[in-house]
Amino acid sequence: MDLPWAEPWRAKTIEPIRRSTRGERESWIADARYNLFNLRSDRVYIDLLTDSGTGAMSAAQWAEMMLGDESYAGASSYHKLKATIEELLGMPYFLPTHQGRAAENVLMSTLIGVGSEGAGKLVPGNSHFDTTKGHIEFRKAHAVDLTVAEAFDTQSLHPFKGDVDLRRLKDFLEANPRERVPLCIITVTCNSSGGQPVSMANLRASSELCRKFGVPLFLDAARFAENAWFIKRREKGYAEKSVREIVREMFSYADGATMSSKKDGIVNIGGFIAFRSRELWEKASTFNIMFEGFNTYGGMAGRDMGALSAGLREACEEDYLEARVGQVAYLGEKLESHGITCQKPFGGHAIFIDALRFLPAVPRAEYVAQTLGIEAYIEGGVRCVEIGTLLADRDPDTRQDRYPALELLRLAIPRRVYSNDHMDYVAATFANVFARRDSIRRGLRVVREAPILRHFTVELERAL
Ligand SMILES: *Cc1c(COP(=O)(O)O)cnc(C)c1O
């Protein structure tokens, strides 16, 4: 028989995790004001809050930590990372930043402006990530979501639900003058639509349109390697290409990229902006020096740049990607076997449960996906994250809750951390909540919230 995939690594160091009782969890989550971000991590058994910065580093990465060059300027660790970015992504210039949103801050300051210079400007893309949208709206500009309609139907089997709707992109670019559109940003894979990939054909066509209208195209590249894996597996003409070749081609269509290294960089902290043009790199470096640090460290320790350089290479290894994406699908299939509806096809880094179908009795105004997240925590000590109305936040002009097309609960799988036995436990937790779903009829109410990115700090109470 064909041998199955298995992880191309074995454990050398382990970290204990602890179970708790249902009674403990009920009181802890009330203390946390029904916000999963407020929980202490030692009160969580299996933590699927995020795949960001939670991956396990390899022996080679830990070795890089010891080799780190902490020189203020011109560190060898910087040059190691620069060479990796040029080799893998084909981008000759880069600026290190402390994480992905810092890269966005510097890039948006460069291209949109600072303060309210962004008023009236528009940034098209495919379901912008929350911090990306935050940096756009903070400058009084607007993010325009042009994702294909299939992305909002959890059961459509469209293989590239991260794709931009090219017809709408063309109409948009025709309708808005160049001065109002400082950049277009395409997120690979598209986190907000379910970790869904963007096809090479779509990147190529989007790039042609942007070039025709003189609009710079940037990739939000946090999960570029997972995206490349899906292209290899699903897109005609790419099965025989290596992931490295696919990655090179993806980036060849962009003028630059922002990166959260906490994802496919497989490090705990870090980010960067990559550029094709020296002029843009120079312009951005002024902001980078002010906000992040000098050009050759920009918010990162030398040792972290070394570990990132190794992590980016490991993320492009095909046996790693097969096991990584395979584990996510393993969890998705288990959940579906219990009758739970998940976003299909399964994403690259996470499973997204359709909360509106899971808890149909809970009113839409009572934060359905957050309610499901709270129930899963109480049931099994599993921590997930809401991708729904809390995250969508209020409209900046009307201050009304924005109801996104989908109300999702995201189960993000950290890289190289949990076993498939952990995945079985997670699936059993949700199966138990599913079995008692008819008794869950009320959700949550906001008690306090911040004016922007409210989901991180919101305080809630049970709606009664
Ligand atoms: C995580 C993430 C970011 C922001 O990066 P941080 O490192 O968390 O600041 C931006 N875009 C996408 C798609 C992400 O997943």
The ligand as a Tripos MOL2 file, in Angstrom:
@<TRIPOS>MOLECULE
LIG
   15    15     1     0     0
SMALL
NO_CHARGES

@<TRIPOS>ATOM
      1 C1         -0.7070   37.8090   11.4600 C.3       1 LIG1
      2 C2         -1.0050   38.5260   10.2200 C.ar      1 LIG1
      3 C3         -0.6740   39.8740   10.0510 C.ar      1 LIG1
      4 C4         -0.1080   40.7160   11.1650 C.3       1 LIG1
      5 O1          1.0920   40.2230   11.6280 O.3       1 LIG1
      6 P1          1.5660   40.3140   13.1590 P.3       1 LIG1
      7 O2          2.9010   39.6560   13.1080 O.co2     1 LIG1
      8 O3          0.5710   39.5940   13.9890 O.co2     1 LIG1
      9 O4          1.6550   41.7540   13.4990 O.co2     1 LIG1
     10 C5         -0.9640   40.4630    8.8470 C.ar      1 LIG1
     11 N1         -1.5420   39.7660    7.8490 N.ar      1 LIG1
     12 C6         -1.8660   38.4650    7.9690 C.ar      1 LIG1
     13 C7         -2.5020   37.7460    6.8430 C.3       1 LIG1
     14 C8         -1.6120   37.8050    9.1520 C.ar      1 LIG1
     15 O5         -1.9830   36.5280    9.2820 O.3       1 LIG1
@<TRIPOS>BOND
     1     1     2 1
     2     2     3 ar
     3     2    14 ar
     4     3     4 1
     5     3    10 ar
     6     4     5 1
     7     5     6 1
     8     6     7 2
     9     6     8 1
    10     6     9 1
    11    10    11 ar
    12    11    12 ar
    13    12    13 1
    14    12    14 ar
    15    14    15 1
@<TRIPOS>SUBSTRUCTURE
     1 LIG1         1 GROUP 0 **** ****
